[in-house]
Amino acid sequence: MGCGFCGAALPNIFATLVVDCVVKPLVHARARLLHKIKDAKSQLLQIENDVQNLQSRADETLSDMGTLEEEIQLNKRCLNWCPNCSWRYQLSKKAMKKIQDISELLNKFVNLDQSVTVLLCPSHCRLPVF
């Protein structure tokens, strides 16, 4: 009985730690990026392609992480009896890869300030001459 409890509790603890320590900082960094992009667009600043690529990678990684969390919750047991160790191993490899991707994205978010440049006058815009 106790072994079943431990078998069910350990994946939940791991998933909670991953979400708290890895996914939430990426969600917050992505929200800060969206605010910076919105502010930059309202000030007629040009957004570099790197910033937009970083935003799309963050969106993709977060959706993949959500899918992976669902897989972890669904595939706990083999034949509803014993733990499915090989499937767990494969999921842990995927989780470690996603964690590495998220840490790389977080490092890129730190170096983001240089990617927004000032656009004095857009090429399609002409200032009126008085």
Protein Blocks (a to p, Z undefined) as FASTA:
>chain_A
ZZmmmmmmmmmmmmmmmmmmmmmmmmmmmmmmmmmmmmmmmnopacdfklmmmmmmmmmm
mmmmmmmmmmmmmmmbghhlaccfklmmmmmmmmmmmmmmmmmmmmmmmmmmmmpccdfb
afkbccddZZ
